[in-house]
């Protein structure tokens, strides 16, 4: 069986970066240990921009966050998107969906209720971190 391909939404990755005891961190660890993490340039740019905001300095140093991002970039598989998907209430979420579709992801993990409502989307499972973990234990 091939490795599970997963897209993690920005909100999941931020939680994982800031709180090592969180469910999002457990999801990230599982994906890195057993699956394939999928990014597009656009989704990686979004996590980089948001995670490096000064408001997170009090939780984790900027240097630690930069290492986190570099480590993700080094192990992820990359896919190209064109902006062809238009399905979300929030247009920013379309790039997450398109990354999952073009990257042939099996699953999109998110805490965003607007995305979760779309489950399943063109055969793509869209689940919360809790549901992802429960299905794999």
ZILINWO-V312441 format. One record per backbone hydrogen bond with DSSP energy under -1.0 kcal/mol. CO is the residue of the C=O (numbers start at 1). NH is the residue of the N-H. Records with the same first field share a line. If there is no record, write none. Layout:
CO->NH  NH
//
This chain:
4->36
5->106  107
6->38
7->109
9->13
10->14
11->15
12->16
13->17
14->18
15->19
19->22
22->26
23->27
24->28
25->29
26->30
27->31
28->32
29->33
30->34
31->35
36->6
37->77
39->79
40->44
41->45
42->46
43->47
44->48
45->49
46->50
47->51
48->52
50->53
53->56
54->57
56->59  60
61->65
62->66
63->67
64->68
65->69
66->70
67->71
68->72
69->73
70->74
71->75
72->76
77->39
90->93
93->97
94->98
95->99
96->100
97->101
98->102
99->103
100->105
101->104
106->125
107->7
108->127
109->9
112->116
113->117
115->118
116->119
121->124
124->121
125->108
127->110
128->132
129->133
130->134
131->135
133->136
//
